[in-house]
């Protein structure tokens, strides 16, 4: 493995030694890799015309070289993993599959860590989380769509998530932005307590249950406003409410705190163009051992939690705590197999038990004005949960809000409680799924 620890200079095609150190978040994801689990997420766009797979492949071949930290393979050194340029053939566009976000073995697919699928009018991008977060993935997807439309004869002006494939990447796009901002004067401790865990019947290997709820942004915002909350606060409260109902139905005699793991996009608070991971987690929660909560009380608690924790000061401290381990000179020289064992044990025994469900909100997506007429909606999936639970992902485009649940258990109680609450609040919801959701007699 190369000796230098950081490299953000632009890659040069003739230099074999170009490589990229995994960013602060990406270090964890390969450690958790199992034959039946990979940290893979999916981003999709539904266009207004059927997809031409041959043209989509041509667009992918033109687009991917613009993203050097995505056109890579992962390698293992003595002390760390790293990413190196991948010039093998591929990745290849393929028809979509019923169960998305399947495990992504590092040596499969010519060692590429992303996949591109098509089905009808839908284009889907799946990426391993060690490459980057949803913001980076969305840049790849929207740029791919723009190139695809241009091959059809449409002119798309680069802006926002759509990058110019004819220009070299900015050095900041390739940086580990965590290390630039991990400079708080204190490293806040990580409070942790076992939370309620959803119990269910595990699905067979490679089965991911998807339930999508499609609704009007205006309707949801109107309801959220009635609760004096933002859209994100309201939907967090609905998920907490659903989890509380599920816990009471499971075991009404022994309660635990209900907590959501919610990634925060740090680019909102710390200027960075990075296309790699740049998120941290916050954990809105309700402790039913303190008493029964009305929905209005849940919304209020979530609102004040967000106001208190999601700001530059607290987030900088969180980044600094995360970076402390990597900066420790003793830990840096510990062999990789020992690091893997420690990280995997900590995640399994502590970190994974610190939340009841995951929820991410990519917010209101924007596309270049000349691309809008071709797009109907976007979807996002957090992918297969590490343990038996459900993950929820939210994204909106124009007036279409999509809430996507992904689960590896048969029971869909949490999803049912969630959407029932939305309907009770007067929101019209259209449900789509890859599973049989016909009511049983």
N, C-alpha and C positions, 0 to 999 in steps of 0.2 A: 504494500500500500504506500502511496506517496507520503512524504514526511510532513509537508506543510499542513496546517490545521484548517486554514480558510482559503477559499479561492472564489472571488467574485468577478474576476476579469472575464471579458467576453471570450467564449470558446473559439479556437482557431482550428479549422478542419484538419490541418496537417500536423497538429501537435497531439501526439498520442497520450501525453501525460495529463491532459485536461481532465479534471474530476471535480466532484462536488461533495463536500461533507454533508451528511444528513443534518437538517435543521433541528432545533431543540425539541420540537414535537415529534418529528419524523423518527427520531432515535428509538422511540417506544414501539411504534407500529410493527416493524419486522420482528421484534422480540416476541410479540403476541401471536405471530403466525403459527397456524396449525394446519394439518391436512384438511380440516373441516372449517377453517376460519381464516379470513384475511380482512384487513382493515380497508375495505373497498367502498367507495360511494358512487352514486350514479346521478348524472345530470341529463335531462332530456328536454328536447324542444319539439313541439308539434307544429309542423308547418301547414300551409293551406293547400299544398299539392303533394301528390305521391312522390316518394324519394326515388331518385335514379341511383342505384347502388354503384354503377361504374363511374358516374360523375362524382359521387361522394368519395370513392376511393382516390380519384385524381385530386380532389380537394384536400383530402387528408395528407397525401404525399407532398403537396405544396405547403401545407400549413405547419406540420409538425416540426420541420427544421427551424422555424421561427421561435420555438420553445425548447431551448437546449436542455433545460432541467426536466423536461418530460420525455425527450427522446434519449432515454438512458436505460441502463441495466443496473441492478443493485449487486454489489460485490461485498465480500467479507474479508476484512483484514484481521490482524492479530488483536487489535484493541478496539476498532470501530468498523462499522459498515460505511460504505460510501457509494456514490452514484458515478458511473462512467458513461461516456457517450456510446450509444448503441447504433451501429450502422448496418445491422442485419436487415434483411427484407422484412417489411411490415411496418406497423401493425396493419392487419387486413380487415376491411369492413365485412361484417357477416350479418345474416338475418338474426333478428332478436330472438330471445329465448324466454320461456315462461317464468323461470326463476332467476331474477337479476342478481348482480353482486355476488356471483359465485366465487369461491376461493381462487386466488390468483397465485399459483406456484411461481417462484422467482425464475425457474429455468424453462417454464413453458412459454408459448407465444413468442418464440425467438427472443426471450428475456425482456420483452416490453412489459411495462407496468400499467398499461392502459388498453382499453378495448373500445371499439366503435361499432354500434349496432344500428340497424334500420328496420322499421316495420311500418308499412303503410305510409303515413305522413310524418312519422316520428324518427328523429335522430337521437341516439343515446350515447353518451360518453361515460365509461366507467374508468376510474383511476384509483390506484393504490394510494393510500393517505401519506405514504412516505414521500410522494412527489410534491404534494401541496394540498391546500384546503379547497373549499368550494369556490372561493374567489378566483384562485388560480385556474381551477378546472373550468369555471365559467368563461374565463378569457379564452381558453383553448376551444371550448364548444362554440362560443359566439363567433370567434374568428374563423373556425371551420365552416360554420353556416354562411358567413359572409363570402368566403372564397367559393363555396358551392354555388351560391346565388350569382356570383360574378361569372362563373363558368357557364351559367345559364344565360348570360347576357345582361344581367342587371348590375348597375353601378352602386356599390355600397361604400360610403365614406367612413374610414376608420375613426372611431371615437369610443370612449368608455371601455367596455369589455372587448371591443373589436380592435385588434392591433394590426398594424401594417406589416404584412409578411415580407415586404421588400426592404424594410429597415432592420438593422441589427438590434438585438434586445438591449435595453438600458441595463447598466450594471446593477442597479437597484432591484431589477426583476429577479436577479439570481441570488440575492443576499439572504443570509439568515438574520432577519430583522430583529429577532428576539435579542440577540447579543448586543445590538446597538442601543437598545432601550432598557437593558437589565442593569440599571444603575441607581436603584433606590438605596437610601442609607440604612434600610432595615430589611430583613427577610421575614415577612410575617409567617407565623406557624400555620399549619394546615389542620384545622379542627376536623375531626372525623368521627362519625358514629354510624353503627350499622343501621341501615334503613329498611323499610318494607321492600321485599322482593316479590315480584309477580311470579306466582307458581303456575305451571301449565304443562301440558303434554308436549314433549319435544317432537318436532316434525322430523321425518326421515332426512338423512344426509342430503345436502344441496337443495333443500326446500326452503324458500323464503316467501312468506305470505305478505301480499301487498294489498292495502286498502287505501284508496284515494278518495278524498272528499273535495269536490269542486264547488265553489260558491262565489258570491259577489263581494269584492273588496268593500264597496260602499255599504253593503248590508252589515258586514262584520264591524267596520269602523263605527257605524251608527250605534250598534249594540255596545261596543267597547266604550264609546263616549258616554252612554247612559250610565255605565259603571264608573265613570271618571278615570278611565284607564286608557293606555295605548293599546293598539292591536296586539302587540307582542305580550304585554302584561295580561290582557284578557285571555289569550289562548294558553298562556302558561297556567293561569288560574283554572281554566277548563280542564287541562290535563291533570293538575293536582286534584281537582274535584273528582275526576274519573278514577284516579288511583285510590283516593280515600274510599270511594264507593266499592271498589274492587277489594280493598283490604277488609272492609267491614263484612262483605259477603263471604270472604275466605275464612276469616278468623275473628269474630267479633269480641273475643275475650282477651286477645293479646295484640296491642297496637304498637307500631313502631313509627318513627318519623317518615313522612313521604317526601321525597326529594327528587328534583329534576336536574340532570346534568345539561347545562345549556352553554354552548360555545359562543364566545363574544369575538367579533371581528375586530382585532386590535388596530386595523387601519383607520378606523373611525376616530381613534384617539392619538395615534402615533403615525406621523406621515411616513408612508412607505409605498413603493411600487412593487414590492416583492410578489412573485407568483407562487411562492412556496408557502408552507404553513405559517400563519401568523394569527393564531387564535389562542384564547385561554378559556377556562371553564368557570362558570358561576353556578350556584346551586340554590335556586329558590325552593323553599320547603315549607311544610306545615307539620306540626307535631300534634296529632290527635290525642295524645296522652294528657294534653293541657285542657281538653274539653272539646265539645262539638263546635265546628266552625260553619257559619252560614257561607254561601257562595260570595256574598258581598264582603265578608271578613277576609276570605281567601284573596279576593282581588286587591283589597286594601293592603294586606301583608305583602303580596307580590310587588305591588307598586312601590312601597317604601323600601323593600329589599333592593329593587333595581336602582332606585334613586341613591341609595347608600353605597352600593358596591360597584356599580358600573360607572366609574369615572377614572380619569387619568391617574390619580394618586394611588388608589387601591390596585388598579390593574398593573401599574409599574411595579408595585411591591410584589405582586403575584409573579410577574415575569422574572424578577430578581430571585425569588425563592426557587423557581424552576431552574434557573441557570446556575445556581450555586453548586449543584452536584457536578455538572459538566465542567465547571471551572476548577474543581478541586484537583490539585496536581496528583494526589495519591490515587484517586479514582481513575484518572486518565490512563494510568499505567496498569490497571487491573485488566487481565485478559478478557476478551469478549465473552467467552462462554460463562465466566463467573458473573459478569454484568448481566447477561441474559437471564441467568438463574435468579438473581436478586430482583431484577425488575419484574420478571414474570410472577414471582412469588408475591411481591408487594402488590402488584396489580390485581392478582386473583384474590388474595386474602384481605386487602384493604380497599384499594381504589375502586374496584368494580362493585364493591358492596356499599359504596358511598352514595349511590343514587338508585332510584326506583325506575327511572325511564330517562331517555334522552330526548331533547327537543332542540332543533336548530331552525332559525328563521333567516333566510337569505334576504328577506325584505322585498321591496318593490324593484323589480328588475327594469333596467332601461336598455334600449337598443338604439342604434343610429336611426334617425327619422326615415331614411330611405330603405331600412330593413323592416320596419314595422308592418307594412302591408302583407308580408309573407309569413308572419309568425302568429300562431293562434294562442299558445300558452307554453309555459315551462313547468317541469317537474324536478324535484330533488328527492333523493332517497339516501338516508344515512347508511343503509346497508345492513348486513347481518349483525345483530347484537352479539357481543362477546359471550354473554350468558343469556339464559331464558328470560327475555323481557321484550318490550316493544320500543322502537325508536320512532320519533315523529319529526317530520321535516316540513317546513312551510316556505312557500315562495309565491310571489304574485307578479302578474304582468298585466298592465292596463287595469281592467276591472275584474280580472279572473284571479282568484286566490285558490291555490291548491294545497291541501294538507295531505301529506303522504305518510302512511304508517307502514313500517316494515317489521316483521316479527318472525321468529323461528319456532313459535309454539302454535298449537292448533286453536286454543281458545282465543276469542277476540272480544273478551268482556270489556277491557279498557277502551278499545276503539268504539265499542257500542255505547258505553257510558258517555264518551267524549262527544260523539256526533248527536246523541240524544239531547245533551245539554244545549248544543248549538241550535237544534230544531226547537227546543222549548223556548229559547230566547228569540225565536222568530226568524232564524236564518234558514234560507232555502239551500239544501245540500244535495248534490248529485253524487252518488257513490259508484266508483269503479273498483274492480278487484281482479286479481289473477286466481282467486280461489272461489270455491262454491259457497256463496253466501245466501243460498236459498233457505228460507226458514224451515226448520224441521217440524214435521207433523207431531 
